[in-house]
Amino acid sequence: MADPILHIKDSYYFEVPKFLWPSHYDGLTGEKPFPDFWVRLDLQYLEWEAQQVHEALRGELNGAIPEWNGLRTEYGHWLHEGHNAGKPFAEFVRDQDWFQKFAAESDAHAKLENIQQTVRGQLSEYRTKAEPWSDEKVDGYNKVLSGHILVPQPFGGELKNLYEPASGFCLSKFMIVEVVVALLLGWFFIGLAQRIRDGKTPKGGFWNFLEAILVFMRDDVARPAIGGHDADKFVPVLWTIFLFILGCNLMGMIPWVGTPTGAFGTTIALAAVTLLTGIVSGSKKFGVVGYWANQVPHMDLPAVMKIILVPVIWLLEVVGMFVRHGVLAVRLLANMVAGHLVLLSIMMLAFSISGAASSAWWITAPVVVVGSTLFSCLELFVAFLQAYIFTFLSALFIGAAVHHH
């Protein structure tokens, strides 16, 4: 979990300074035991689970499995290799040559999965029967979890760790931020609509600013890109896309919140909205067959050449349509992630100099402060710019979908 990229990825907690949210878990049992997913990452639990799986699997395979003592040592070494930390015994077994040879002639994979799930469901039994964790372990885990505000999981989802779901529907940090942005947008739109409902001019700097943005998006983005006849019915979609992306981008400027558009799931979903808007609108205008046939531009070609070229051109255009929307998602993601990486790199200068106990801190500190400030201002500009670019390209793609090529 030391990868700095994880600080801009989606997660299942909000991170704040440790003194603002100290962790006070009791251990395996007590008034406030450690969360289930955290217990399952503990080496003591992993060894207990592995032994239970081994015994059950040995019975299922009629003893065709190495002895526990040997596998226990191998599994311990495997857990410390690469990205294997916290992985269950079943994943270790699947990588073994002896198991793959045996599984090729039986349903061992299904048996192993069933055994693993059964044992993982016995966590409450482990909590009550296992040897209590030492005070040193509890204090160490509390130190690690301090500053981590775990997101509640009201829908029954289970976590694998702080960054990955194990099963069910899990609420992540970015999901909550996106809901907050959506609620704010609803409040903005409804408030502006109420102010101009009777044809009155909205008063106040904020409402004038919001109206100016909306008018700009309609007159200088939607209408030129889509065309005056069809543009206005797509304006609400483009307004929503622009303000939602802008809101998500600006959330990244708030300490300890994070940028949802720094996650590929968010940007690909936004690109999918643009793609589906174009497909549905084009299909309504030209018919389903007409829309897909419209992907090939009109060309005056002999019949023989049409038979050869038109299918190839149609395939290239259709593939290109999906690629364009994929690039639309990647462009937004890359720009938002790049800014955070630059800021993180600059701030790490201060920690590296401090860790080296160097006397050059008085030079590095001003550089870090000034550099972070300047790049934060640049990030603020990029937040608006990328929302505009995404919306403008969305308007172009929608315009191409509802017009003849």
C-alpha positions in Angstrom: 0.0 0.0 0.0 3.0 2.3 -0.2 2.4 3.1 -3.9 1.8 6.9 -4.1 -0.6 6.3 -7.0 -3.1 5.0 -4.4 -3.4 8.5 -3.0 -5.3 9.6 -6.1 -7.1 6.3 -6.7 -10.6 5.6 -5.5 -10.7 4.2 -2.0 -13.1 3.2 0.7 -12.0 5.8 3.3 -11.4 9.5 3.6 -7.9 10.4 4.8 -7.4 13.2 7.3 -4.5 14.1 9.7 -4.2 11.3 12.3 -4.9 13.6 15.2 -8.3 14.5 13.8 -9.4 10.9 13.6 -7.5 8.6 16.0 -8.3 4.9 15.8 -9.3 3.1 19.0 -10.2 -0.4 18.0 -10.0 -3.1 20.8 -8.8 -6.1 18.9 -10.6 -9.2 17.7 -13.4 -8.8 20.2 -14.7 -6.0 22.5 -16.9 -3.0 22.2 -15.1 -1.9 19.0 -13.4 -4.8 17.3 -11.3 -4.3 14.1 -13.4 -4.5 10.9 -13.7 -7.9 9.2 -11.6 -7.0 6.2 -8.7 -5.8 8.4 -8.8 -9.1 10.4 -8.6 -11.0 7.2 -5.4 -9.2 6.3 -3.7 -10.2 9.5 -1.0 -12.9 9.1 -2.3 -14.8 12.2 -5.8 -15.1 10.6 -4.4 -16.0 7.2 -2.5 -18.9 8.7 -5.5 -20.1 10.6 -7.7 -19.8 7.4 -5.0 -21.6 5.4 -4.9 -24.5 7.8 -8.7 -24.9 7.8 -8.7 -24.8 4.0 -5.9 -27.3 3.8 -7.7 -29.8 6.1 -10.9 -29.5 4.2 -9.2 -29.8 0.8 -7.2 -32.8 1.9 -10.4 -34.6 2.7 -12.0 -33.6 -0.7 -8.9 -34.7 -2.7 -8.4 -37.9 -0.7 -5.1 -36.8 0.7 -3.6 -35.8 -2.7 -2.1 -32.6 -1.3 1.3 -31.9 0.4 1.6 -31.9 4.1 0.6 -28.8 6.0 4.0 -28.0 7.5 5.7 -27.7 4.1 2.8 -25.7 2.6 2.7 -23.4 5.6 6.3 -22.4 5.0 5.8 -21.9 1.3 2.6 -19.9 1.8 4.4 -17.6 4.3 7.1 -16.9 1.7 4.6 -16.4 -1.0 2.7 -13.8 1.0 5.8 -11.7 1.1 6.4 -11.7 -2.6 5.3 -8.9 -4.9 1.6 -8.1 -4.5 0.6 -11.3 -2.7 0.2 -9.6 0.7 -3.2 -10.5 2.2 -4.2 -13.0 -0.4 -6.0 -16.1 0.8 -4.5 -19.6 0.8 -6.7 -20.7 -2.2 -4.9 -18.3 -4.5 -1.6 -19.7 -3.4 -2.8 -23.3 -4.0 -4.0 -22.4 -7.6 -0.5 -21.4 -8.5 1.0 -24.7 -7.5 2.0 -27.1 -10.2 0.8 -30.2 -8.3 -2.7 -28.6 -8.0 -2.9 -27.6 -11.6 -2.0 -31.1 -12.7 -4.6 -32.6 -10.4 -7.3 -30.0 -11.3 -6.9 -30.7 -15.0 -8.6 -34.1 -14.4 -11.2 -33.1 -11.8 -13.4 -30.3 -10.4 -10.8 -29.4 -7.9 -11.1 -25.6 -8.7 -14.8 -25.6 -7.8 -14.1 -27.6 -4.6 -11.3 -25.2 -3.6 -13.5 -22.2 -4.1 -16.4 -23.6 -2.1 -14.0 -24.5 0.8 -12.4 -21.1 0.8 -15.8 -19.3 0.9 -17.0 -21.6 3.7 -14.0 -21.0 5.8 -14.1 -17.2 5.3 -17.7 -17.3 6.6 -16.3 -18.6 9.9 -14.7 -15.3 10.9 -16.9 -14.9 14.0 -15.8 -18.3 15.2 -12.2 -17.3 14.7 -12.7 -14.0 16.7 -13.9 -15.9 19.7 -11.6 -18.9 19.7 -8.3 -17.4 18.4 -5.5 -16.2 20.7 -6.1 -12.5 21.5 -3.9 -10.0 19.7 -1.1 -8.6 21.7 -1.2 -5.0 22.8 1.7 -4.2 20.5 -0.2 -5.5 17.5 -3.4 -3.6 18.4 -1.5 -0.4 19.0 0.3 -0.8 15.7 -2.8 -1.4 13.7 -4.6 1.5 15.4 -1.6 3.7 14.4 -2.0 2.6 10.8 -5.7 3.2 10.7 -5.6 6.6 12.5 -6.7 9.3 10.1 -8.7 6.8 8.0 -12.5 7.5 8.1 -13.9 4.3 6.8 -16.9 4.7 4.5 -19.9 2.8 5.9 -21.2 -0.1 3.8 -25.0 -0.1 4.3 -25.7 -2.4 1.3 -23.8 -5.4 2.7 -20.7 -5.1 0.6 -17.5 -6.6 1.9 -14.0 -5.1 1.4 -10.8 -6.9 0.5 -8.7 -4.0 1.7 -8.9 -0.2 1.9 -8.8 0.0 -1.9 -10.6 -3.0 -3.3 -14.1 -4.6 -2.8 -14.4 -8.3 -2.1 -18.0 -8.9 -2.8 -21.4 -7.1 -3.0 -22.0 -3.4 -3.6 -19.5 -1.3 -1.8 -19.7 2.5 -1.4 -16.4 4.2 -2.2 -15.1 7.7 -1.4 -15.6 9.0 -5.0 -19.2 7.7 -5.0 -20.0 9.9 -2.1 -18.2 12.9 -3.5 -20.1 12.4 -6.8 -23.4 12.3 -5.0 -22.5 15.5 -3.2 -21.6 17.1 -6.5 -24.9 15.9 -8.0 -26.9 17.3 -5.1 -25.1 20.7 -5.4 -25.9 20.8 -9.1 -29.6 20.1 -8.4 -29.6 22.9 -5.9 -27.9 25.3 -8.3 -30.2 24.5 -11.2 -33.4 24.6 -9.1 -32.3 27.9 -7.5 -31.5 29.5 -10.8 -34.7 28.3 -12.4 -36.7 29.8 -9.5 -35.1 33.1 -10.0 -35.8 33.3 -13.7 -39.1 31.4 -13.6 -41.1 34.6 -14.2 -38.7 36.1 -16.7 -36.8 38.0 -14.0 -33.1 38.6 -14.2 -31.2 36.6 -11.5 -29.6 38.9 -8.9 -26.3 38.3 -7.2 -22.8 37.6 -8.3 -23.0 33.9 -8.1 -26.2 33.5 -10.0 -25.0 35.9 -12.7 -21.8 33.9 -12.9 -23.7 30.6 -13.2 -26.0 32.1 -15.9 -23.1 33.4 -17.8 -21.5 29.9 -17.9 -24.7 28.3 -19.1 -25.3 30.9 -21.8 -21.7 30.5 -23.0 -22.1 26.7 -23.1 -25.3 27.1 -25.2 -24.2 29.8 -27.6 -20.5 29.1 -28.0 -20.3 25.3 -27.6 -23.6 23.5 -28.2 -25.0 25.6 -31.1 -21.8 25.9 -33.2 -20.9 22.2 -32.7 -24.3 20.6 -33.1 -26.2 23.2 -35.2 -28.8 25.8 -34.3 -31.7 23.6 -35.2 -30.8 20.6 -33.1 -28.6 22.1 -30.4 -31.0 23.4 -27.8 -32.5 20.0 -27.0 -29.0 18.8 -26.1 -28.1 21.8 -24.0 -29.3 20.4 -20.7 -27.2 17.3 -21.2 -24.1 19.3 -22.0 -24.8 21.7 -19.1 -25.0 18.8 -16.7 -21.8 17.1 -18.1 -19.8 20.4 -17.9 -21.0 21.3 -14.4 -20.6 17.8 -13.0 -17.1 17.4 -14.4 -16.2 20.9 -13.1 -17.6 20.1 -9.7 -15.7 16.8 -9.5 -12.5 18.5 -10.6 -12.9 21.3 -8.1 -13.5 18.8 -5.3 -9.8 17.8 -5.8 -8.8 21.2 -4.7 -10.4 20.7 -1.3 -8.0 19.0 1.2 -8.7 15.4 2.0 -11.5 15.0 -0.5 -10.1 13.8 -3.8 -10.9 14.1 -7.4 -13.5 11.6 -8.8 -12.4 12.4 -12.3 -9.0 10.9 -11.3 -10.6 7.5 -11.5 -11.1 5.7 -14.8 -14.5 4.4 -13.8 -15.8 8.0 -13.6 -14.4 9.2 -16.8 -15.4 6.2 -18.8 -19.0 6.5 -17.4 -19.1 10.1 -18.6 -17.8 9.2 -22.0 -20.5 6.4 -22.1 -23.1 9.1 -21.5 -21.9 11.0 -24.6 -21.8 7.8 -26.6 -25.3 6.7 -25.7 -26.7 10.1 -26.2 -25.4 10.1 -29.7 -26.5 6.6 -30.5 -30.0 7.1 -29.1 -30.5 10.5 -30.7 -29.1 9.4 -34.1 -31.3 6.3 -34.0 -34.4 8.4 -33.3 -33.6 10.7 -36.2 -32.5 8.2 -38.8 -33.9 4.9 -37.5 -31.7 2.2 -36.0 -30.6 0.9 -39.4 -30.2 4.4 -40.9 -28.0 5.5 -38.0 -25.5 2.7 -38.4 -25.6 3.1 -42.2 -24.9 6.8 -41.7 -21.5 6.0 -40.3 -20.3 5.7 -43.9 -20.0 9.1 -45.7 -21.7 9.5 -49.0 -19.3 8.7 -51.9 -19.9 8.5 -55.6 -18.2 5.2 -56.4 -18.9 2.5 -58.9 -20.9 -0.4 -57.6 -18.0 -2.8 -57.7 -15.8 -0.5 -55.5 -18.7 0.1 -53.1 -19.0 -3.6 -52.5 -15.4 -3.7 -51.5 -14.9 -0.3 -49.8 -18.1 0.4 -48.0 -17.9 -2.5 -45.5 -14.3 -1.7 -44.7 -15.0 2.0 -44.2 -18.1 1.2 -42.1 -16.0 -1.0 -39.8 -13.3 1.6 -39.5 -15.8 4.3 -38.7 -17.7 2.2 -36.1 -14.4 1.2 -34.4 -13.2 4.8 -34.6 -16.4 6.0 -32.9 -15.8 3.8 -29.9 -12.1 4.7 -29.9 -12.9 8.4 -29.9 -15.1 8.1 -26.8 -12.5 5.9 -25.1 -9.9 8.6 -25.8 -12.3 11.2 -24.4 -12.3 9.3 -21.1 -8.6 8.8 -21.0 -7.8 12.4 -21.9 -9.8 13.7 -18.9 -8.3 11.0 -16.6 -4.7 11.7 -17.7 -4.9 15.4 -17.2 -6.4 15.2 -13.8 -4.0 12.5 -12.6 -1.0 14.3 -14.0 -1.6 17.5 -12.0 -1.9 15.6 -8.8 1.3 13.6 -9.5 3.2 16.8 -10.1 1.9 18.3 -6.8 2.8 15.1 -5.0 6.3 15.1 -6.5 6.9 18.7 -5.4 5.7 18.2 -1.9 7.8 15.0 -1.5 10.9 17.2 -1.9 10.2 18.6 1.6 9.9 15.1 3.1 13.0 13.8 1.4 15.1 16.7 2.6 13.6 16.4 6.1 14.3 12.6 6.1 17.9 13.2 5.0 18.4 15.7 7.8 19.9 18.0 5.3 20.8 21.7 6.0 19.3 22.6 2.7 15.8 22.7 4.1 15.7 26.5 4.1 16.2 26.4 0.3 13.8 23.5 -0.3 11.0 24.8 1.9 10.3 28.0 -0.1 10.6 26.1 -3.4 8.0 23.6 -2.2 5.6 26.2 -0.9 5.9 28.5 -4.0 5.8 25.6 -6.4 2.8 23.9 -4.8 0.9 27.3 -4.8 1.6 27.9 -8.4 0.7 24.4 -9.5 -2.5 24.6 -7.4 -3.4 27.7 -9.4 -2.6 25.8 -12.6 -4.8 22.9 -11.3 -7.7 25.4 -10.8 -7.3 26.5 -14.4 -7.1 22.9 -15.6 -10.3 22.0 -13.7 -12.2 24.5 -15.8 -10.3 23.8 -19.0 -10.8 20.0 -19.0 -14.5 20.4 -18.2 -14.8 22.7 -21.2 -12.8 20.4 -23.5 -14.8 17.3 -22.5 -18.1 19.1 -23.1 -17.0 20.6 -26.4 -15.8 17.3 -27.8 -19.1 15.7 -26.5 -21.0 18.3 -28.5 -19.0 17.6 -31.6 -19.6 13.8 -31.2 -23.3 14.3 -30.6 -23.5 16.7 -33.6 -21.8 14.1 -35.8 -24.4 11.5 -34.7 -27.5 13.5 -35.6 -26.3 14.8 -39.0 -25.6 13.1 -42.2 -21.9 12.5 -42.9 
